[in-house]
């Protein structure tokens, strides 16, 4: 009987996730003109020399295939969080109260980081990087990009930047759980910075300097933010950018004066 109730609860939570997935998938079909219009807007009408600078398709079924793939991605974007929250609620009795809310807070922070990464790609990387690439051949070639290539590039950049934007919370959680200590992050700092150059070159189209810089700077900055959060988790594990040393020397006159007053004046 208990297994029946558990199976029923699992079924309803999976059903809610399936409904969320269906809503996202259907939304792309019904509102495809508005959605694709928003997706290609940052390219500033330079995806082709044709009407409105719209991207092209190479075959009649290509538009339908592109909508299917985009619908699947949007559906998963809506369905997966609903499924995770449902499963967390299902297993809540086995969680400690603090751990449960800590997990919920982590999911919220992770979602916020993903949204921030998407906005960075949409409002910064595509308008600056993509437009620069498309303008680079002016007077030499006519730049044309297919719809499928553009959407794939956009989603790939979002996923890659999501990894970068997730660095601070992941580093903090790993340190808080004592899986990785602060001084471990400190040891690999220069290796990570070197890896950032390789990562930025690999995920940017054409290995161009503009797009690579747009990835490199946030990567290094967010890793340093993660380092600071890791240090805040357990300050006794190390010294972040000489914070302890600065604090020591700034407060040194006060401590000396206090010692003198305690020793000679009895205050």
C-alpha positions as CSV (number, residue, x, y, z in Angstrom):
1,X,0.0,0.0,0.0
2,X,2.8,2.3,0.9
3,X,4.6,1.6,-2.4
4,X,1.3,2.3,-4.3
5,X,1.1,5.8,-2.7
6,X,4.7,6.5,-3.4
7,X,4.2,5.4,-7.1
8,X,1.2,7.6,-7.3
9,X,3.0,10.7,-6.0
10,X,5.9,10.0,-8.4
11,X,3.4,9.7,-11.3
12,X,1.8,13.1,-10.5
13,X,5.2,14.9,-10.2
14,X,6.3,13.4,-13.5
15,X,3.0,14.4,-15.0
16,X,3.4,18.1,-13.9
17,X,6.9,18.1,-15.4
18,X,5.5,16.6,-18.7
19,X,2.8,19.4,-18.7
20,X,5.5,22.1,-18.2
21,X,7.5,20.5,-21.0
22,X,4.4,20.5,-23.3
23,X,3.7,24.1,-22.5
24,X,7.2,25.1,-23.5
25,X,7.2,23.0,-26.6
26,X,3.7,24.2,-27.7
27,X,4.7,27.8,-27.0
28,X,7.5,27.7,-29.6
29,X,5.0,26.3,-32.2
30,X,2.3,28.8,-31.6
31,X,4.5,31.9,-31.1
32,X,7.3,30.9,-33.4
33,X,7.2,34.3,-35.3
34,X,7.6,36.3,-32.1
35,X,10.1,34.0,-30.6
36,X,12.4,33.8,-33.6
37,X,12.0,37.5,-34.1
38,X,13.4,38.0,-30.6
39,X,16.2,35.5,-31.1
40,X,17.5,37.1,-34.3
41,X,17.1,40.7,-33.0
42,X,20.6,41.1,-31.4
43,X,22.2,40.3,-34.8
44,X,21.0,43.8,-36.0
45,X,19.6,42.5,-39.3
46,X,22.9,41.4,-40.6
47,X,22.3,37.6,-40.9
48,X,21.8,37.9,-44.7
49,X,21.5,40.5,-47.4
50,X,17.8,39.5,-47.9
51,X,14.6,41.1,-46.6
52,X,15.2,42.4,-43.1
53,X,18.5,40.7,-42.8
54,X,16.7,37.5,-41.9
55,X,18.6,34.1,-41.7
56,X,18.1,31.7,-44.5
57,X,17.1,28.0,-44.8
58,X,18.5,25.5,-47.3
59,X,15.5,23.3,-47.6
60,X,11.7,23.4,-47.1
61,X,11.7,21.2,-44.0
62,X,14.5,23.1,-42.3
63,X,12.2,25.7,-40.6
64,X,10.0,22.9,-39.2
65,X,13.1,21.0,-37.9
66,X,14.4,24.1,-36.3
67,X,11.1,24.8,-34.5
68,X,11.1,21.2,-33.3
69,X,14.6,21.4,-31.8
70,X,14.0,24.8,-30.3
71,X,10.7,23.5,-28.8
72,X,12.5,20.6,-27.3
73,X,15.0,22.9,-25.7
74,X,12.4,25.3,-24.3
75,X,10.3,22.4,-23.1
76,X,13.3,20.9,-21.2
77,X,14.1,24.3,-19.8
78,X,10.6,24.4,-18.2
79,X,10.1,20.7,-17.5
80,X,13.4,19.9,-15.7
81,X,13.1,22.5,-12.9
82,X,9.4,21.3,-12.2
83,X,10.6,17.7,-12.1
84,X,13.5,18.5,-9.7
85,X,11.3,20.5,-7.4
86,X,8.7,17.8,-7.4
87,X,11.3,15.1,-6.5
88,X,12.7,17.3,-3.8
89,X,9.2,17.7,-2.2
90,X,8.8,13.9,-2.6
91,X,11.9,13.1,-0.7
92,X,11.5,16.0,1.8
93,X,10.8,13.6,4.8
94,X,14.2,12.0,4.3
95,X,15.9,15.5,4.3
96,X,16.9,17.5,7.3
97,X,14.9,20.7,7.3
98,X,18.1,22.9,6.9
99,X,19.5,20.6,4.2
100,X,16.2,20.7,2.3
101,X,16.0,24.5,2.2
102,X,19.7,24.7,1.5
103,X,19.1,22.6,-1.6
104,X,16.1,24.7,-2.7
105,X,18.2,27.9,-2.3
106,X,21.0,26.3,-4.3
107,X,18.6,25.5,-7.1
108,X,17.3,29.1,-7.1
109,X,20.8,30.5,-7.3
110,X,21.7,28.0,-10.1
111,X,18.6,29.1,-12.0
112,X,19.5,32.8,-11.5
113,X,23.0,32.1,-12.8
114,X,21.6,30.4,-15.9
115,X,19.3,33.4,-16.5
116,X,22.2,35.8,-16.1
117,X,24.3,33.8,-18.6
118,X,21.5,33.8,-21.1
119,X,21.1,37.6,-20.7
120,X,24.9,38.1,-21.1
121,X,24.9,36.1,-24.4
122,X,21.8,37.8,-25.7
123,X,22.6,41.4,-24.8
124,X,26.4,41.4,-25.0
125,X,28.0,38.5,-26.8
126,X,25.6,38.3,-29.9
127,X,25.3,42.1,-30.5
128,X,29.0,42.7,-30.0
129,X,30.7,39.5,-31.1
130,X,28.4,38.3,-33.8
131,X,27.9,41.7,-35.4
132,X,31.6,42.2,-35.4
133,X,32.1,38.9,-37.2
134,X,29.4,39.7,-39.8
135,X,30.8,43.1,-40.5
136,X,34.4,41.9,-40.8
137,X,33.9,40.8,-44.4
138,X,32.1,43.9,-45.6
139,X,33.3,44.8,-49.1
140,X,34.8,41.4,-49.6
141,X,32.0,38.8,-49.1
142,X,28.3,38.7,-48.4
143,X,27.8,37.2,-45.0
144,X,24.9,34.7,-44.8
145,X,24.0,32.3,-41.9
146,X,21.4,29.6,-41.9
147,X,18.6,29.7,-39.3
148,X,19.7,26.3,-37.8
149,X,23.4,27.5,-37.5
150,X,22.3,30.7,-35.8
151,X,20.0,29.0,-33.2
152,X,22.6,26.3,-32.6
153,X,25.3,28.9,-32.0
154,X,23.1,30.9,-29.7
155,X,22.1,27.9,-27.6
156,X,25.7,26.6,-27.5
157,X,26.9,30.0,-26.3
158,X,24.2,30.1,-23.6
159,X,25.1,26.6,-22.3
160,X,28.9,27.4,-22.4
161,X,28.4,30.7,-20.5
162,X,26.0,29.0,-18.1
163,X,28.9,26.8,-17.0
164,X,31.0,29.9,-16.5
165,X,28.3,31.7,-14.5
166,X,27.7,28.6,-12.3
167,X,31.3,28.7,-11.1
168,X,30.8,30.9,-7.9
169,X,27.9,28.9,-6.4
170,X,29.5,25.5,-7.3
171,X,32.8,26.6,-5.8
172,X,31.0,27.8,-2.6
173,X,29.0,24.6,-2.3
174,X,32.0,22.4,-2.8
175,X,33.9,24.3,-0.1
176,X,31.0,24.4,2.3
177,X,30.6,20.7,2.0
178,X,34.4,20.3,2.6
179,X,34.8,18.4,-0.6
180,X,37.3,21.0,-1.8
181,X,39.0,23.4,0.6
182,X,39.9,27.0,-0.1
183,X,43.6,26.4,-0.4
184,X,42.9,23.8,-3.1
185,X,41.2,26.5,-5.2
186,X,44.2,28.8,-4.5
187,X,46.6,26.2,-5.8
188,X,44.9,25.8,-9.2
189,X,44.2,29.5,-9.7
190,X,46.9,30.0,-12.4
191,X,45.9,26.7,-14.0
192,X,42.3,27.8,-14.2
193,X,43.3,31.2,-15.7
194,X,45.4,29.4,-18.3
195,X,42.5,27.1,-19.1
196,X,40.2,30.1,-19.5
197,X,42.2,31.2,-22.6
198,X,41.7,27.7,-24.1
199,X,38.0,27.5,-23.1
200,X,37.2,31.0,-24.5
201,X,38.9,30.1,-27.8
202,X,37.1,26.8,-28.2
203,X,33.5,28.0,-27.6
204,X,33.7,31.2,-29.7
205,X,33.0,31.1,-33.4
206,X,36.0,31.5,-35.6
207,X,38.4,31.9,-32.6
208,X,38.2,35.7,-33.0
209,X,39.6,38.0,-30.3
210,X,36.4,39.9,-29.6
211,X,34.3,36.9,-28.7
212,X,37.1,35.2,-26.9
213,X,37.6,38.3,-24.7
214,X,33.9,38.4,-24.0
215,X,34.2,34.8,-22.6
216,X,37.6,35.2,-21.0
217,X,36.9,38.2,-18.8
218,X,33.7,36.8,-17.2
219,X,35.4,33.4,-16.7
220,X,38.3,34.9,-14.7
221,X,36.1,37.4,-12.9
222,X,33.6,34.8,-11.8
223,X,36.3,32.4,-10.7
224,X,37.7,35.1,-8.5
225,X,34.2,35.7,-7.1
226,X,34.0,31.9,-6.4
227,X,37.4,32.1,-4.7
228,X,36.1,34.9,-2.5
229,X,32.9,33.0,-1.6
230,X,35.0,29.9,-0.8
231,X,37.2,31.9,1.5
232,X,34.0,33.4,3.2
233,X,32.8,29.8,3.8
234,X,35.8,29.0,5.9
235,X,38.1,32.1,6.4
236,X,40.5,30.1,8.6
237,X,41.5,28.0,5.6
238,X,43.6,30.7,3.9
239,X,44.0,34.3,3.0
240,X,42.1,35.7,0.0
241,X,44.1,38.4,-1.8
242,X,45.8,39.3,1.5
243,X,42.5,40.2,3.1
244,X,43.7,38.9,6.5
245,X,47.1,40.6,6.1
246,X,45.5,43.9,5.2
247,X,43.1,43.6,8.2
248,X,46.1,42.8,10.4
249,X,48.1,45.9,9.4
250,X,45.1,48.2,9.3
251,X,44.1,47.3,12.9
252,X,47.7,47.1,14.2
253,X,47.9,50.7,15.5
254,X,44.6,50.2,17.3
255,X,45.7,47.0,18.9
256,X,49.1,48.5,20.0
257,X,47.3,51.5,21.5
258,X,44.9,49.2,23.3
259,X,47.8,47.1,24.7
260,X,49.6,50.2,25.9
261,X,46.4,51.5,27.6
262,X,45.8,48.1,29.2
263,X,49.4,47.8,30.4
264,X,50.2,51.2,31.7
265,X,46.9,52.9,32.3
266,X,45.0,49.9,33.6
267,X,42.0,50.7,31.3
